[in-house]
Amino acid sequence: MTILQPDSSRHPCFSPEAHRSFGRVHLPVAAGCNVQCGFCDRKYSCVNESRPGVTARLLAPEEAVDAALRAVAHMPHLSVIGIAGPGDPLADATRTLDTLATLREALPGMLLCLSTNGLALPLHADALASLDVGHVTVTVNAVDPAIGAVVYNWVNDGDSRVTGWEGAALLLERQEKGVRRLKSLGVTVKINTVVIPGVNSDHVRDVAMAVASWGADLMNCIPLLPVAGTRFAGAASPGPDTMHRLRAEAGAIIPQMRHCTRCRADALGFLGEDGRLEDICCAPPATRADALEFGQ
């Protein structure tokens, strides 16, 4: 089993102890997505829902950096700046990497993290590591393309849209390659798996075995949240007993995160709080010196 990097003790999503003491801010700079999951509906001006894939508004990279400086200056318990949506951060990698590079220069002591479906991860793993993005989450919902074909509507590989078994197989290949590369570079990797009853709920142990063999450090089994207008809108969410059993089974293979709160793409503050980046955007402007006082 891989040992978590020491700085995971300050990352609320990677440490059950840290989430009581440290907060995070998510910067919604990722607009598009290269994979359409059957449970996801991205929203770019949503204030009512609390789930991944939604934000009050998209931010340009320079707006995101300014918001991060404000957040760190006004909330000294923040330890992590992440990019997790509302689309996939690596679907428009230039936008994401530019944001991360500016943040790394402005706030050298902050933890940086990113969440991705993994399709473009092999192309950008080295760039992420070079920016000291020490924590990456990869969503892996299936390690059998036949199951993945049900989970994913399509996969966009450059100008080509791939569906069905072929699309799921391509995504899986990239996910494995990307995770293995990140681990070779010393990055801590968490795997998110959305549990969909009757689709991959009997497949979670297989996912755990596969990602553990890739070197992943941590796994987060997330119960399906049915969203209107998606393929799984009418599906049932797995109950607490089912999730407890699946986490126990997977936990015999790879450590489990059990305190996930399914954050928005513009989440701010402690896990479980309803803070949003819009809350801080109205605060007085922060200087780099203000932020560095807390961000080193």
N, C-alpha and C positions, 0 to 999 in steps of 0.2 A: 504494500500500500504506500502511495506517495504521501510524504509529509507536507502539510500546508506550509507555505512561506510564512516567516514570522510576522510580516505586516498584515496577514489575514486577521490578526487579532484586533485590527482597527477597522475591518470591513464588516459592516452590519449584515451583509448578505452571505458572508462566508464564515461568520462566527456567531454562534447563538449568544455568547456573552457580549459581543461588541454591539449588538443591536439595541442594548439597553443604555449604552453610553455614547455611541457615535451615530451621526446621521449621514445622509447622502443627498446629493442633488443630481437629478437627471436632466440633461440638456436635450431638448427635442429638436435636433438638427437633421435627423435622418428622415427624408421625405418619402422616397419610393421604396419598393420592396421587390426582390427578385424571386420570391417564392410566395405563392398564395396558399396559405394553410386553410383547411376547411372550417376552422373555428374562429378565424380572425377577420375583423372588419376595422380597418384603420380609420380614425377620425381626427381631423386636424383643427377643429374649432369646437371641441366638446368640453363642457364644464360639468356635465351631469354624471358621467360614468367614471367609475374608479376601477380601471383594469389596464393591462398592457395594450399598447396600440392606440391610445388616445392622448390628446394634448389640447390645451386651450388654444395654442397657436404654434406654428413652426417658427424657429429662430434661425436667422442667418448666422454663420460662424462668429462674426464679430459681435452680434447681439448675445450669442450664447456665452462668449467669454466675459462680456460685461456683466451678464446675469450671474455667472459663476463668481466673479470678483465681489459682487454685491452680497451674494449668499454667504460666502466664506467670511467676509468682513462683519456681517451682522449676526451670523450664527456660528460661533466658535467651536461648537461640538461637531461640525461637519468634518468628516475625514475623507470622503470619497466623492469624486465627480465622475459620473458615468454617462454614456450615451447608449440608450436602449430603445430608441424609436423616435416617432411612431412607426417608421418603416425599418428597414434593416440598415444599420450603420455602414455596412460594407457594400451595399448596393450602389451608393455614391461615395466611394472611398475617399476621393479627394476632399470632399466637403468635411468628412469626419476626421481624416488625418490632419487637415489644416487646423481644425478646431483643437484637436488633441495636442498638436505641436505648440500652438500658442499657449494653451493651458500649462503645458509642461514647462515652458519658459517663464511664464508669469507666476506659477505656483509650484516650485520645484519639490516641495515637501508633501504635496497632496497625492493620495492614491488615485490613479485613473483606472477606469474599467470600461468594459464594452460588452454588449450582448448581441449575438448574431445567430442567424440560422446556419451559418457555416459554409454556405455555397461559395462565397468568394474568399473564405478564410485562408486557403493555401497561398493565394496571391499576396496577401497583406499581413501574414503572421510576422514576418521579419520586421516590417515597418512598425507594427504595434509594439513589438519587443524593444525596438530601438528607441521608442518614445517612453519606455518604462511603463507601459500599460501592463501592470502586474497581474490583473485579474480579468479573465474573459469567460463569459457564459455562452455556451453553445446549446441551442435547443435541438435535441435529438428525440424525435417521437417514435421512431421505428428503425430497426436494423435489419428488417426484412422488407425488400422493395414491394412485395405484394401487399403488405400492410401499409407501407408508406404511400402506395398508390391511392389508398382510400383517404389517408390523412391530408394529402396535398393535392390541390386542384391543378397546379402547374408549377414548373420551374423555368425561370428565364436564364439561359446561359448565353450571355452576350445578346446577339440578335435572334437567337433561336429559342422558341418556347417548346419545352419538352413536357409531356404529360405521362400519366400512367406509371407502369413499372419502370420504364426507362428514366423518367424524371426523378422518381424516388431513388433509383439506383445511383444516378449521377450525384444527387444531393448527399447520399450516404458516403459515397467515395470521397467527396470533397470534405465532408465533416471529419472522417477518420484522418485523412491526410492533414487537415488543418490542426486538429487537436494534437496529433503526434508531433507536428512541427512546433506548436506552442510549448509543449512539454520539453522538447529538446532545447528550447530557448529559456527555460526556467520560469515560464508563466504559469500561474495557478489557474486551473480550469474547472469550472462548474458546469454540469450538464443539467438543463431543464428538460423535463419530459411531461407533456400534457397528457393526462390519463383520460382516455375516451372510452367509456363502457361499450363493450361489444366490438371495439375496433382494435385497440392496443392494450386494453386492461389486463389481458392474459400474456402480454408480451413484455411487461416492465422488467421482469427478471432478466430476460434476454438482452434488453437494452443495457441494464446494469452490468452484465457480464462483458458485453462488448466494449462499453466506454471505459470500464476498469482496465481492460486489456490495452486500450489506447493510452492509458496513463492518467486519465481524468482523476481529479482530487475529490470531487464532491458531486452529489446528485440531488436534484430538487424535483420531486414528483408533485405535479400541480394538478388538482382536479379540474376537469373541463368546466369552463364557465360558458354556458350556451349564450350565443349572441345572435340577436335577430338579424335575418338576412343572410346568414351563413349556412353552409352545408349541414352543420351540426346544431342548428338553432333548436331543433326539436328533440335533441338527445338529452338524456338525463345526466346530471352531474353525479359522479361517484360519491357515495356517502362517507362519513368519517370512519366507519368500521372498515370499509374497503380500503381507504387510503392508509389507515393504520397498518393493515395487513400487508399492503404492497410495499410500504416503506420499510417494514420489518424484514420482508423477504429481500428487498434490494439492499437494505442496510447490512445484511450479512456478507455482501459483496463489495460495496463502496459506501463510505460515510454519507449520511443523508442530512439535507437541510430540512428542518421541520417548522421554520418560523416565517416562511414566505408570506407576503401580504399582497402579491400580484400588483405591483406598483404601476402607476401611470408613467408615460414617457416624460412627464414634467414634474415628477414627484420631488418633494423637498422636505427635509427634516428626518425625524426618527421613523423607522418602519412602524406602520400602524397608525401614524398620524395622517391627517388629511391635508397636509401642507402641499402647496403647488408653487411652481416657479413664478407664476403671476403675482404671488403674494410679495415676493422680494423685488420684482421689477419696478414697483412703485416706491421702493425705499430710496433714500438719498444716494447719489452716485458714490461708488467706492473707488478709491485710488488703489494702485498696485501696492503701495506701502501699507494701506489698511488691511488688505487681504493677506499680505505676506506676514503680518504680525501673527496671524493665526494659521497660515497655510504652510509655514516652514516646518 
